[in-house]
Amino acid sequence: MTRSLKKGPYVDVKLMKKVSLRKSGQGAIKTWARSSQIAPEFVGYTFAVHTGKNFDEIFVTEDMVGHRLGEFAPTTKFIKHGGRMQKETEMAAKAAEVAAATAAKATATTTAAAKK
């Protein structure tokens, strides 16, 4: 549900104060305010947004205005889906990599033998 127009966008007061006191090229502004909307004054600044474990650096552009800071710093990391099909594709890729490496090694030894 969107925020009421009469209330205006939610921008964290402390974050706005940090932005007004800092120049744009000074480094990242560390923040935990993931729910704060990106204001037009934030364009050109780099924010270090907390993900729950560490901070992700985000450089704000004009296209990001109106979005939330947390949208650009995901809190979960996708590892992979498991299953038989996934294992088969990984094994095929590994076999192709090994075959390419052995072929490259064979050509290197043939060219070295030809030079002698």
GUDREN-693282 format. One line per 10 residues: number of its first residue (from 1); their letters; for each residue x, y, z of C-alpha. Coordinates in nm, 3 decimals, padded with zeros to 5 digits. Layout:
NUM = A = X,Y,Z | ...
END
This chain:
1 = MTRSLKKGPY = 00.000,00.000,00.000 | 00.139,00.339,-00.093 | 00.191,00.625,00.146 | -00.074,00.898,00.158 | -00.001,01.197,-00.064 | -00.081,01.444,00.213 | 00.193,01.289,00.431 | 00.455,01.302,00.158 | 00.742,01.060,00.100 | 00.918,00.905,00.398
11 = VDVKLMKKVS = 01.279,01.019,00.419 | 01.471,00.946,00.737 | 01.556,01.272,00.916 | 01.902,01.156,01.025 | 01.984,01.043,00.673 | 01.876,01.376,00.524 | 02.093,01.555,00.780 | 02.395,01.340,00.688 | 02.344,01.417,00.319 | 02.314,01.792,00.376
21 = LRKSGQGAIK = 02.638,01.800,00.578 | 02.847,01.591,00.337 | 02.991,01.665,-00.006 | 02.911,01.417,-00.286 | 03.265,01.282,-00.338 | 03.354,01.215,00.027 | 03.271,00.844,00.043 | 02.978,00.628,00.141 | 02.710,00.737,00.388 | 02.643,00.447,00.624
31 = TWARSSQIAP = 02.275,00.388,00.696 | 02.037,00.135,00.844 | 01.729,00.320,00.710 | 01.632,00.071,00.436 | 01.272,00.198,00.431 | 01.373,00.555,00.352 | 01.276,00.676,00.007 | 01.542,00.818,-00.222 | 01.497,01.194,-00.248 | 01.625,01.406,-00.539
41 = EFVGYTFAVH = 01.889,01.549,-00.303 | 02.048,01.201,-00.278 | 02.148,01.187,-00.646 | 02.525,01.157,-00.683 | 02.587,01.021,-00.333 | 02.700,00.672,-00.239 | 02.513,00.498,00.043 | 02.626,00.195,00.242 | 02.292,00.023,00.314 | 02.283,-00.242,00.587
51 = TGKNFDEIFV = 02.170,-00.588,00.472 | 02.154,-00.751,00.812 | 02.508,-00.883,00.794 | 02.714,-00.628,00.603 | 02.678,-00.305,00.407 | 02.617,-00.287,00.031 | 02.736,00.028,-00.142 | 02.482,00.190,-00.372 | 02.549,00.487,-00.599 | 02.225,00.684,-00.643
61 = TEDMVGHRLG = 02.123,00.795,-00.992 | 01.821,00.991,-01.115 | 01.632,00.673,-01.208 | 01.631,00.563,-00.841 | 01.442,00.866,-00.708 | 01.117,00.758,-00.542 | 01.233,00.404,-00.471 | 01.340,00.275,-00.129 | 01.704,00.225,-00.034 | 01.637,-00.135,00.065
71 = EFAPTTKFIK = 01.529,-00.226,-00.289 | 01.888,-00.203,-00.409 | 02.049,-00.398,-00.121 | 01.907,-00.753,-00.112 | 01.907,-00.924,00.227 | 01.908,-01.281,00.098 | 02.156,-01.450,-00.132 | 02.037,-01.701,-00.392 | 02.264,-02.005,-00.389 | 02.110,-02.250,-00.637
81 = HGGRMQKETE = 01.833,-02.498,-00.684 | 01.928,-02.858,-00.627 | 01.806,-03.174,-00.787 | 01.914,-03.426,-01.045 | 01.894,-03.192,-01.345 | 02.116,-02.935,-01.176 | 02.379,-03.199,-01.092 | 02.376,-03.333,-01.447 | 02.431,-02.989,-01.600 | 02.714,-02.917,-01.353
91 = MAAKAAEVAA = 02.882,-03.251,-01.434 | 02.851,-03.186,-01.809 | 03.002,-02.840,-01.770 | 03.288,-02.978,-01.561 | 03.355,-03.253,-01.817 | 03.364,-02.997,-02.099 | 03.606,-02.783,-01.900 | 03.837,-03.080,-01.836 | 03.826,-03.176,-02.206 | 03.913,-02.821,-02.310
101 = ATAAKATATT = 04.203,-02.813,-02.064 | 04.347,-03.143,-02.187 | 04.312,-03.032,-02.550 | 04.495,-02.708,-02.474 | 04.770,-02.899,-02.295 | 04.806,-03.139,-02.589 | 04.840,-02.855,-02.840 | 05.095,-02.684,-02.618 | 05.311,-02.996,-02.601 | 05.286,-03.054,-02.978
111 = TAAAKK = 05.391,-02.699,-03.057 | 05.679,-02.725,-02.810 | 05.792,-03.054,-02.972 | 05.766,-02.902,-03.320 | 05.992,-02.611,-03.224 | 06.274,-02.846,-03.117
END
